[in-house]
Amino acid sequence: MRKTSMVTGLAVAGVCVAGSALAADATEVSRKLSFSEEDVQAGLDVGVGLGGYTGKLGNETGVGALFNITANAQPWKYIGVEAGYEGQNIPIDDARVLGGNNIWRNNGTLLGKLGPVIDRKWHPFVGAGFGLSYLHASSGSRDVYNNDWQTEVPVAAGIEYRLGHLAAGVRATYRFVGGEELATIPGTNDDAKGSLFNGNLTLGGRF
């Protein structure tokens, strides 16, 4: 009976200690993920880079320059959001089309970002989101290429360096593309499909 009482007492004490530890951990996690007006950082970035399509779309197009402008905010310690516009000029490298033609890609994207700010300077992150692009083919390619709306699911990884209110960064973004009716595969009636891979440098401010 005495042994049973002792075991019961130890079990209760253990549960209490474990419960306290779990509660403390939960409180800490909640504190780090909770919204705080004092911790909010908003900013604006501009970027330039290069990229292009992969897969069958990549076989008939080249690497194109891009520029973007992005508004961003970090309302939680490890979680941020951004919304932006990206324009890209993708050259057409297709034997069915005369040289000098291209595709203008106009994109809007909403992205969620996850990553810590280390030592108030370094901000490595990964992100995922949703985007929509309008593809405008130049007039000289219209017999083969169509204007098209394209849905995109971007996944990104990068790092920023912050110096005071300034921020500079580098990132790579891979976009899973849907709804491709831009062009057909040469010699077939099948739509050319592919994803989109871009890399860019950014420069902006944090306020």
Summary of the structure (lengths in Angstrom):
residues: 207
radius of gyration: 24.8
end to end distance: 66.6
largest distance: 94.2
contacts: 639
relative contact order: 0.18
helix: 19%
strand: 54%
